Amino acid sequence: MRIERLSLQVLCHATEDEDKIMKSIENVVGIENIDKMKIASQPLKGYYNDPIILTKIEVLDPSISLEIVKNIFSRLSEYERSEAVKGGLEMGRHGGKLYIRLDKQTAYKGVLKLSDKDSIRIEIGIRGDINKFLKLLNIEG
């Protein structure tokens, strides 16, 4: 089992501070890992032509990806770990994908919790036995 891909996406609206959004990301992945990631920002227009910045982060090292995912799950409550898997796991032929959405406001404060609104979107591409992956995260498959 290995993590093939770990990517994060977050939107920064015109009313938000881009530095604070990046601080939220740092609090999720760890400040020590930021320089080991590919970060790209893209300007977009909102519904009312307001400026929005889409930031995409990709973790390039599979071992760092695994440590980040383990850290994220260790900081979620048992209920939220279960809910994240129940609501975001897509099984594939040779693994699967797990989608998680974290509240970017609480992440800024260093607290991780699930949220569907204005969130940090995380995609974890898993190659191999999903049950081994879940066991590694202390989640029943």
C-alpha positions in Angstrom: 0.0 0.0 0.0 1.2 3.5 -0.8 -0.1 7.0 -1.4 0.3 7.7 -5.1 -0.9 11.3 -4.9 -1.7 13.8 -2.2 -3.1 17.1 -3.4 -4.8 20.0 -1.7 -6.9 22.9 -3.1 -8.2 26.0 -1.4 -10.0 29.1 -2.6 -9.0 32.6 -1.3 -11.9 35.0 -1.8 -11.4 38.8 -2.2 -12.4 39.3 1.5 -9.8 36.9 2.7 -6.1 37.3 3.5 -4.0 35.1 1.2 -1.2 34.8 3.9 -3.8 33.5 6.4 -5.0 30.9 3.9 -1.4 29.7 3.4 -1.1 29.6 7.2 -4.1 27.3 7.3 -2.4 25.0 4.7 0.8 25.1 6.8 -1.2 24.0 9.8 -2.6 21.1 7.9 0.6 19.8 6.2 3.2 21.1 8.6 5.4 24.1 8.0 8.5 21.8 7.6 6.9 20.2 4.5 5.8 23.4 2.6 9.1 23.7 0.7 8.8 20.1 -0.5 5.6 20.7 -2.3 4.6 22.0 -5.7 2.4 25.1 -5.1 0.5 26.9 -7.9 -2.0 29.7 -7.8 -4.5 30.7 -10.4 -6.6 33.8 -10.4 -10.3 33.2 -11.1 -13.5 35.3 -11.2 -16.4 34.7 -8.8 -20.1 34.8 -9.6 -20.1 38.6 -9.3 -16.7 39.0 -11.0 -15.0 39.3 -7.7 -11.4 38.1 -7.7 -10.7 34.6 -6.3 -7.4 32.8 -6.1 -7.3 29.0 -6.4 -4.2 27.5 -4.8 -3.3 24.0 -5.6 -0.7 22.1 -3.6 0.8 18.8 -4.6 3.0 16.7 -2.3 5.8 15.2 -4.3 7.3 12.7 -1.9 5.1 9.6 -1.1 6.7 9.1 2.4 5.9 12.8 3.2 2.4 12.2 1.9 1.9 9.3 4.2 3.1 11.3 7.2 0.9 14.2 6.4 -2.2 11.9 6.0 -1.4 10.1 9.3 -1.0 13.5 11.0 -4.3 14.8 9.6 -6.2 11.7 10.8 -4.6 11.7 14.2 -5.9 15.2 14.7 -9.5 14.4 13.8 -11.9 13.0 16.3 -12.8 9.3 16.0 -16.2 10.2 14.7 -14.8 12.5 12.1 -12.2 9.9 10.9 -15.1 7.5 10.4 -17.2 10.1 8.7 -14.3 11.1 6.4 -13.9 7.6 5.2 -17.7 6.8 5.0 -18.4 10.0 2.9 -15.2 10.3 0.9 -13.8 6.9 0.0 -14.0 5.7 -3.6 -12.8 2.2 -4.1 -11.0 1.4 -7.3 -9.6 -1.7 -9.0 -6.1 -1.2 -7.7 -6.7 1.0 -4.7 -8.9 4.1 -4.5 -9.2 7.7 -3.6 -10.2 9.4 -0.4 -11.6 12.9 -0.4 -11.5 15.1 2.7 -12.7 18.6 3.3 -11.3 20.5 6.2 -12.5 23.8 7.7 -10.0 26.4 6.6 -11.0 28.9 9.4 -10.3 26.4 12.2 -7.2 25.1 10.4 -5.8 28.6 10.7 -6.1 28.2 14.4 -4.4 24.8 14.3 -7.5 22.7 14.8 -8.6 20.2 12.1 -12.3 19.5 11.6 -14.4 18.4 8.7 -16.4 21.0 6.8 -18.3 21.1 3.5 -18.4 24.9 3.2 -15.4 27.0 2.0 -13.0 24.2 2.8 -9.5 22.9 2.1 -10.1 20.1 -0.3 -7.8 17.1 0.0 -7.5 14.2 -2.4 -5.5 11.1 -1.4 -4.8 8.6 -4.2 -4.1 5.2 -2.7 -2.5 2.3 -4.5 -2.9 -1.2 -3.1 -5.0 -2.6 -0.2 -7.4 0.1 1.1 -8.0 -1.9 4.3 -4.3 -1.8 5.1 -4.4 1.9 4.6 -7.4 2.3 6.9 -5.8 0.1 9.5 -2.7 2.3 9.3 -4.9 5.3 10.2 -6.7 3.4 13.0 -10.0 3.2 11.1 -12.1 0.1 10.7 -12.6 -0.8 7.0 
